[in-house]
Amino acid sequence: MLRDILKGDDPQIAAAVQVVTALDADVLVLTAVDYDLDLVALSAFADLLAQAGAPYPYRFALRPNTGRATGLDLDGNGFPGDARDAQGYGRFAGEAGMAVLSRLPIDTASARDFSGFLWRDLPGALLPDPFPGAEIQRLSTTGHWEVPVTLPDGRNLALLVWYATPPIFDGPEDRNGRRNHDEAAFWARLIDGALPFPAPATPFILLGDANLDPVDGDGLTAGIAGLLAHPALQDPGPRGTSGRVDPGQQGDAALDTADYTADAGPGGLRVDYILPSVDLTVTGSGVLWPPESDPLAATLAAASRHRPVWVEINLP
């Protein structure tokens, strides 16, 4: 990522800068962002945004589980140390992590990182059978974080951030599908006080890439459905305006946040979410997915298969 930013001629990075600038969010969660210890790559991207008129002076990222070596042959191919043997799929340490960019100060000292939590320790975990590496396998593919941003009145607003594995690319044991389900279920357990960590204090916002649609596509939909129906959360139902449809799907295409049409994929899916706690007042929401006639549509497609989800809130 840093190499491509510094080259200055990468069309995807240029498109991403245009999209983030058009989005004009106060707080932004990015996924599939390469991590390095000093946040050099993230800062380089933030510098591009500042040059484009979208400054984000506060930045946060922790080392993800992607590419974190286990020393085991988790996929059983006889070659320990390849991408599928890491805690989360990654060809190098830090590949495709997460990051927070903010115009509000980030209370880094109060941040909590749950990414070391073992999968087997989740109450009700849907563990695969067989489960090689159960004694060391972390639940988080990328990470589960609580990141507080400090509001103008001095209070904190907690961001509960995650980026789950796709529920595919496995075998009949459905390892990825089960893990994907449980990565969403982790939040419900945390909010309910069913984990060995204090539940997050309100107000908070759950947001990230669940890689799971509640109706269509692959995956165990109960994981995300449980969050959408959780009494401590509200689903604003952000909608795009693309006007697209996917024949054979059951879900409302206006709620889709990603397009997997390429390579004979499932089409549009709702996989990215912003779920505020119920004590927050939602004043607007949407998916930045305009019709093809809009000049921004081509830029969005060049930036990512995902489209940005946004929510506006009033604080209590």
WONORTA-V465513 format. One record per backbone hydrogen bond with DSSP energy under -1.0 kcal/mol. CO is the residue of the C=O (numbers start at 1). NH is the residue of the N-H. If there is no record, write none. Layout:
co = [CO/CO]
nh = [NH/NH]
//
This chain:
co = [1/2/3/10/11/12/13/14/15/16/17/18/19/20/26/28/30/33/36/39/40/41/42/43/44/45/46/47/48/49/50/58/60/65/65/66/68/72/79/82/83/88/92/94/97/97/99/100/101/102/105/106/107/112/114/117/118/119/122/125/131/133/133/137/142/144/145/146/147/148/149/151/155/157/158/159/160/161/162/171/174/175/176/177/178/179/180/181/182/185/186/187/188/189/190/203/204/205/206/207/208/209/219/220/221/222/224/225/227/230/232/239/246/252/253/254/257/258/267/269/269/271/273/275/276/277/281/284/286/287/289/291/294/296/297/298/299/300/305/308/310/312/312/314]
nh = [5/6/7/14/15/16/17/18/19/20/21/22/23/24/103/101/99/97/39/43/44/45/46/47/48/49/50/51/52/54/53/102/100/68/88/94/87/74/82/85/90/67/95/35/32/33/30/60/28/58/150/108/110/146/117/139/121/122/125/127/134/136/137/119/65/114/161/112/159/107/157/154/151/149/205/147/207/145/209/174/178/179/180/181/182/183/184/185/186/189/190/191/192/194/193/158/277/160/275/162/273/164/221/223/225/226/228/229/230/233/278/287/249/255/256/240/307/269/260/257/258/210/208/206/234/280/314/312/310/289/241/294/297/300/301/302/303/304/259/288/286/283/284/281]
//
